[in-house]
């Protein structure tokens, strides 16, 4: 099963905003699980995931703000096996 989340051409700022909101949602998901998960291993795993997502968000913003192109093509799909 595939779910097409994003498909299209966007202004760089709009693409960045849209993707940033998706990343922030995933960060919030992991933060909520940290509050529920009690094992130290689970907490460390989720903190690592959050840090990686924050780094990716920083790189995304840096890349798109440096982009000279007016528009960015974005394809985002969830594939469920």
QUIBELUR-V981370 format. One record per run of one state. SS is the DSSP state (alpha for helix, beta for strand, coil for the rest). FROM is the first residue (numbers start at 1). TO is the last residue. If there is no record, write none. Layout:
SS:FROM:TO ; SS:FROM:TO
//
This chain:
coil:1:1 ; beta:2:11 ; alpha:12:36 ; coil:37:39 ; alpha:40:66 ; coil:67:70 ; beta:71:79 ; coil:80:81
//
